[in-house]
């Protein structure tokens, strides 16, 4: 057994990829911003409206990043504020 009982108990998030079924995940990406004082108020201003996002789907045996991992898929996208709204 590679894992001890302390790693087997507790709340576990299902991160498996079942065969022949689509799995969707949702991630929140925070755009970089600056806090700017305008009189007595603080306002947040975005420093950019475009982000380049790269997502990698990796196989990690035993959940550790070592020499045995390999990349299944890489996806690169450009994200803009307001896209998809």
TAHU-V710676 format. One record per pair of residues at least 12 apart in sequence whose ideal C-beta (glycine too) atoms are under 8 Angstrom apart, sorted by the first residue. I is the first residue (numbers start at 1). GAP is how many residues later the second one is. D is the distance in Angstrom with one decimal. If there is no record, write none. Layout:
# TAHU-V710676
<<I;GAP;D> <I;GAP;D>>
This chain:
# TAHU-V710676
<<2;60;5.4> <3;59;7.7> <29;22;6.7> <29;24;6.6> <29;50;6.9> <31;15;5.3> <31;16;7.8> <31;17;6.7> <31;18;7.6> <31;20;6.4> <31;50;6.8> <32;14;7.1> <32;15;4.6> <32;16;6.2> <33;12;6.2> <33;13;5.3> <33;14;6.2> <34;13;5.8> <46;35;6.9> <49;31;6.1> <49;32;4.6> <50;28;6.2> <50;29;7.1> <50;30;5.4> <50;31;7.9> <51;27;7.4> <51;28;4.8> <52;24;7.0> <52;25;7.6> <52;26;5.6> <52;27;7.8> <53;23;7.2> <53;24;5.1> <53;25;7.6> <53;26;5.5> <54;20;6.7> <54;21;7.3> <54;22;5.0> <55;19;7.2> <55;20;4.7> <55;21;7.8> <55;22;7.8> <56;15;5.6> <56;17;7.5> <56;18;5.3> <57;14;7.0> <57;15;4.5> <57;16;4.5> <57;17;7.7> <58;12;7.2> <58;13;5.7> <58;14;7.0> <59;12;7.9> <59;13;6.2>>
